Amino acid sequence: MNKFWIMLTHTYMNRLKSKSFLITTGVTLLLVIGLANFQTIAEKFTGSEGGDSQEVAVIGDKHSLIEPLQNQLDMQKASVDLAAFDGSKQEAEQAVQDGEYQAFVELTAENEIPSATFYANQIANTTLSNKIRDALQQLKVMIAADQADIDPAVFQQISSPVHFDTIALEENAKTEEELSEARGLVYVMLFVMYFAVLMYGNMIAMEVATEKSSRVMEILISSASPVAQMFAKIIGVALLGLTQLTLFMVVGFQAVKMNQDVMTGGIFEYFGLDDLKVSLFIYLIVFFILGYLLYATLAAMLGSLVSRLEDAQQLIAPMTLVIVAAFMIAMFGLNAPDSGFVTVTSFIPFFTPMLMFLRVGMLDLPFWEVGLSIGILILTILIMAIIGARIYSGGVLMYGKSSSLKDIKAAIQLSKKE
């Protein structure tokens, strides 16, 4: 048992001190801090909070259109100031190039219906042009309605969106508002689960392949059983992942706490991050741990079959495709969580961590369904651990080019000879 803890600690510390882990963790922490301050950063760049308005020159039929167009921009709270430009088009172009204006607009009116051409140094950023286009569209609608002698109140009633509510008849079904919040939250958490399982699973396979390529495995198998080695790596990388995720959550929580006044709406309200439910968070941890154990066992088993890092990626490609397939089905299920296809596939062990978590977040499921899926998943992990241990025992003794799943049979035969 003492050897097991030594190998576990070695795996944990070796990966903890690696440059790839430190760089990945540092970049992700910067991303977490950036997302927590997303609205503040966006406002700084767009100038929507205390910043200067964007000044746009106007030529053409500016005298009759500039004032009502500016009124529309003000009603939309767009930080755009229109300025009448008395020079020629060439002079307006030069003024924009010299930085006097952000852009200039050439307004024309045919039968009093406005149209415009927008000029700027670069048109890749459509934020400014879209603001002016939307304001001009509203102005055009108002002028057209006035020409048709339509009462403004009647026109407003016609153009207003239809009132349409959706009500679930089942007593425990989620409301449309709850579904919208859950959809965004599940979307974010599925991404976290997908990348984490993929990254840590690959890390285990690479760890085993690295030791075999350096012939360290020959020393290890003489001092400890291959099964102990396999589970030491799985648990060691699991603790590494737990350390990393804990660090992300602590930094993220502090960043959220510092910006809680700003984060009461916007992107955080859209993704449902301003109303986290404890039960959903518990389900996330349960399915994340079980999903990790399932794929980590599979990754360690496949990693033991190769003795070169170049072969490791090729051999774990099927596992990667299964994870990608589960993620794609989950993306489909965000809009149809109660479909028969999603329901059936949520009980397939390799899809369960993502799909059952999706259904738990989006639907009000009976506990027996969730319990059954977790039971099947745990049973599958135990079976995979038994089979994986046998394959691992033989696989670590195999050297040479191994890039086919057919080598599993050879590994099992080798394990019987021990």
N, C-alpha and C positions, 0 to 999 in steps of 0.2 A: 504493500500500500504506500510505503514511503517513496518507492520509485515512481509510482503513479503521480504523486504530488510534485515530485521533482520535474517530471516531464511536463506536467500541466503548467507549472511555474515558468519553465523554460520557454514553452510555446507562447505564453502570455507576455513575458518580458521581452522576448526576442521580437515579437510583432509590435509591442508597445513602443520600442525604441527605434523601429525602422523608419527610414526617411519617408517612405510612401505613406505610412500611417500618419506621421506628424503633418505632412503636407496636406493630405486629404482632410484631416481633422481641422487644421487651421483654415483651409479654404471654406469648409462647410460652416465653421463658426462665423466667419465673415459673412457668409450667405444668410445665416440665421439672423445675425444682427441687422443685415441689410433689409431683410424681409420685415423685421419688426419695426424698422424705421422707414418702410417703403413710402408711406404717404408723405412723411416729412421730406424725404429726399425728392420725391416727385414734385412736391410743391416748390422746393427750392429751384429746381431746374425749369419748371414751367412758369414760375413767377406768380403762382396763384395765391400765395400767402404773403401779402405785404410787398410783393415785387412790382416792378414797373410794367405797365401795360405795353403790349406790342403795338408799335405805331405803323400804320399802313397808309400809303399815299393813294389817293383816288383821282383818276382822270376820266374824261368822257362826259357823260351826262351827270356830273357830280352834284350840280346845284339842286336838282329835283329829287335825287335819290339818296344822297349821302346822309341827310338827317334822318329819314325813316329807317335806313339801313343801320345807322348807329343806334337808334332806339331799339331795334330788334336785337342787336348784339348786347346792349345793356340789359334787356329783359332776360337774355340767356346767361347773364353774368359772365360773359366772355371778356377776358382782359385784352380788348382790342380797341385802339383809338384810331378812328379814320380821320385823315387830314386831306383837305382839298389841295390838289397840286395844280398850279396854274401853268406850269411849263409843258413842253412837248413830251411825247412818249419816250423819245431818246433821252431827254433830260431826266425823266422819271427812272429809266433804266440805270442811268449813271448814278442817281441819288441812292438807289438800292445797292448798287455795287460799292458805293463809297461808305455804306453803313448808316446812312441817314435814316432809312426806313427798313423795316423787316421785309417788306414786299410792296407792290403796288397793284391796284385793281383798275381795270378799264371797264367802266360801266356804260352800258347802252340800253336804250329803251325803244321797243317797237310796239306801237299801240299802247304805250304806258306800261307794258310788261317788261320787267328788267331782265337783263342777262349780263354776264361778266366774264372777263378773262383775267386770270390770276397770274402774276409774274413774281418770281423770287429767284434768288441765286441758286437754290437747290429746292426741288419739290418732293424729295424723298420723304421728308417729315410733313405729313398731311394735317397736323393738328390745327395750324393756323388757317389753312385753306378750307378745311371742313367747317370751322366756326363761321367763316364768311359765307360759305355755300349754304349752310343751314339757315343763317339769318336772311339771306337773299331768297331762299325758298319760302320762308314764312312771309316775307314782304310781297313776293309774287302772288301767293295765295290770297293775301289781304286785298291787293289791287284787283285781282280777278273777281273776287267776291263782290267788291264794290262796283265793278263794271257791270256785273250781272244783277245788281240791285238786290243782293241777298242781305237780309238783316244779319248783323254781326252775331247776335245771340243765337239765331237759327244756324248760322254757319258753324259756330263753335260747337253746337250740339251735334251737328252732322259729322264734324271732323274728330270729335272726341272718341276715344276707343270704347268699344262695347264693354259693358259690365258683365263679366263672366266668372262665376265662382264654381269651384269643384268641391264637392262634399262627399266624404266616404261614409257609406252606410254602416259598415262594421263598427262596433262600439270602440274597439281598441286600435282602429286604423289611424295612421298618422295623418295630420292635416297637410294641406299643400305647403303651408309655411314651414312646418316641421320637416317635410320631405326635401324642400329646397335647402334648408340648413344642413340636413343630414347628408344630402348628395355632395355638397361641397366639402364637408368634413371627411366623408368616406373617401372622396377623390384624393385628398391630400394624404390621408393615412395609407391608402393603397400604394401610392408612390413610395412612401417611406418603407413600407413592408417589402415592396418589389425590389428596390435598390439594395436594401439591407440584406435580404436573403441571398440575392445574387452576388453581392460583394463578399459576404462572409463565407458563403459556400465555395466560391472560387479561391478564397484565401486558404481554406483548409486543403483543397486539392493541390494548390501550389506549394503549401508547406510540406506535404508528404512527398511530392515530386522533387522538391529541392533537396530534401534529406536523402532521397534515393540517388539523385544525380551526384551528390557529394560523397556517397558511400558511408554517410553517417549511420544509415539504417543498419548496416552490418554490425555496427557496435551496439546499437540500441536493442536489436532482436536477441543479442546474446545476454543482455542484462534484464530485459523486461519482456513480457508477452506482447505480441502484436495487438491483441485486443485492448490491453491497457494503454498502449500507445495511441490507438485510434480514438478511444474515448477521452484520453488526456488532451488530444488535439481539438476534439470537438468542444469539450468544456472550456479549454483554454481560450479558443477563439470566441466562444460564447461570452466569456467574461470580458474579453477585449471589446466585443461589440456592446456589451452592457455598459462598460466604462465610457465608450464613445457616445452612446445614446444618452447616458446620464449627463455627460458634459454638455451635450446639445440641449437637453431639456432645462438644465440649470441656467445656462446662458440665455436660452430662449425665454424662460420664465422671467428672468431679471430684465431682459430687454422689453418684454411685454409689460411688466410692472412699471417700468420707467415711462412707457408710452401709452398707458392705459386710457388717458383722456383722448388721445388721437385715435386709438384703435377701437373706438366705440362703433364704428361703421366702416364703410368702404370695403376694401378687399377682405378684411377680417370678418365683417358681417356677412359678406357674400359666401365665404367658405365655412361659415358657422363656427369660427374659432373664438368668437366672443361669448359662446354659450356651450362650453364643453360639458358633456355628461359623463359622470363617473363610470356608469355601467358600460358605456361604449369604450372608454379608455381601458377598462379591465378586460373586455373582450379583445381589444387590440393586443394587449400584452399576452393573453393566453394563446391567441392564434399566431402571434409573431413567434413566441417561444416554440410552439409545436411545429410551425412551418420551418423554423430554423433547424430544429433537431432532425426533421425528416430529410431536408435537403443537405444538411451537413453530413449526415450518415452516408447518404448517396455520394456526396462529393469526396469524402474520405475513402470510400470504397473504390471509386473510379480513379482517384489520385494514386492509389496504391498500385495500379496496374501499369503505370508509366514510370520510366526512369529518366525522362528528359522533359524539361519545361515546355519545349515546343509541342510535344505530344499531348500535354495535359489539356490545353485549350481545345484540341480536336476531340478528345475523348469525353470531355464534360459538355460538349456542344448539345447533345440530346437533352441533358438536364436543363441547360439554359433555354432551349426551345420550349420545354414544358412550362417553365416559369413565365416565359413571354406569352405562351398560349393562355395561361391562367390570368395574366394581367389583361390581355385583350378581351377575354370573355367578361372580366370584371368591368372593363370600360363599356362594353355593350350593356351589361346589367345595370349600369347606373340609371338608364332610362327605362329599363324593363326588369326590375329586380324580382318580380313575381312570375316571370315567364317560365314555362316548363323546362326549357333548356338550361337556364341558370339554376333552377331548383335541383334538377338531376345532377348536373356537374358539381354542385356544391357538396355532394356526398362522395365525390371521387377524391381520395386522400390527397393527391398531388395538387388538386385545385381547391380543396377545402379551406386552407388558411385565408385565401383572398376572397373566395366567393361566399363562404358562409359568413365571414365578417361583413361583406357587402350587404347580405340579406338581413343580418342582425341590425345593421345601421339604418337600413331603409324600410324594413318591415317590422311588424310586431309578430314575431314568431313564437310558437309554443316552445316551451323549454325542452320538450322531448326531442325536437328536431335538432336544436343546438347541441344537446347532450349526446344524441346519437352520432352526430358528425364528429364531435370531439372524441367519443369512444372509438369510432372507426379509425380516426387519425392516430390515436395513441396505440391501438392494436397494430396498425401499419408500421409505426415507428419501431415497435418492439420486434416485429418480424424483420424489418429492414436492418435493425441492429444485429439480430442473430445471423442473418444471411451476410450482412456487410462485414461482420467480424470474421467469418470464415473466409470470405473473399480477400479481406485485408490481410489475414494471416498468410495466405498463399501469395497474394499480390506483392507484398514487400520483398519476397524472395525472387521475384521475376525481374530480370534485367534484359537489356536489349530493346529494340524498337517494338513498342506496344501501343497501337493506335486503333484497336478494334475491340468492340464489346465481346467478340468471341474469346478474348483472353480471360473472361470471367470463368469459363469452364476449366481452363488450365490452372487458374488460381485456386479454385475449389479442390482440384485434384492434388495440388501441392499441399494444401492445408490438411488433407487427410493423412499425408505422410509424416506430419510432425509428431 
